Amino acid sequence: MTAGSSDPPTITLGLPRMHKEPSERRDFLPEFVGRLARRGASPVLEEGYGSGMGLSTDDYRQQAEGVRFASRREVYQQPWVLVLRAPDADELDWMAPGSLLISMLHYPTRPQRVADLRQRGLEAISLDSLKDDSGRRLVENLQAVAWNGVREAFKVLARTYPAPGFASPQRGPIRVTLLGAGAVGSHVVRTAAAYGDVDRRKRLAADGVRGVVTRVVDFDVTGDEAEMRRILTETDLLVDATQRPDPSQPVIPNDWIRSLPDHAVILDLSVDPYDCDRDPPYVKGIEGVPHGNLDQFIFPPDDPAYDRLPGCVEAGERRHALSCYSWPGLEPAACMRHYGQQLRPILRMLIERGGPQQVRERGRFFERAVSRALLSRWEG
């Protein structure tokens, strides 16, 4: 990569598809790719890019004349690679040392991934670590996390709710218990009041059905087992939106789930992973919930996924549970439009600077944000 005297350097940027599960259909939209090309990038897209969302090669070529389509291997061999979800090991094998990976890498909760990337000699920018000077994430879709997850959870609760029934004017208010009052939690409060579906709320309200009461539980309360068990007995929908300082400690140990009513539904929005190789092991905030994806994110109590959980996880107590690695992925086009808008100024800065090596730790706004998200400067 060489810079001319006045023009920004031309960056060859690989955009691979995500081969995670059949329902993962998210690729960056043609408008986004076109803007990258006009800013000086030379995009190389994996063959079939965008096809999961009904897009064609012509759709991309209309926005970026010079866009090129190549095999998955060749795309990963480009100097820069941009893909939303972290690549698998076989895909990383195709990347040359010194290449730049831009992806959701989750440094704090994936220490093995961090070590692997460093061993391979790769540079990386973790999209979830891109934050402003006050610590607010710059690339996130937390509103979609809340709306999509809560909407699906209420669909399940409508089926499990006992007599007189979820849609009956004779039932009491739906009782939501929210763990976590951060960015995701604040969206959950608003979303739960609408059942995750504004039209559903209008229909129920028109029929005289009582609405939703959401109780937000502070972290300092969750250690009180007696109080938490009491709260759980009064819960129809339990939502985990926590960001725990110690992922080895669950907020709700599996045994406490016994206190939930039989019809209760558990919604995992934090989607922390299980990791039995650590000492002590990492567990989810609500222990015993399977780790879902876009192919399956609803788990009835008798689902075989519970029996496949790692041995370090207690899962004897079960309710209907929902967990998805990427809740925004349920609406792929809207999701990628949102991420594209957030990423445009960040990638523009990177292209103009000529790469991460030129990003100044005390530079302008987006330089400072990228500097904090660089693997080479990550100290966690």
Disulfide bonds with the S-S distance in Angstrom:
Cys276-Cys312 1.87
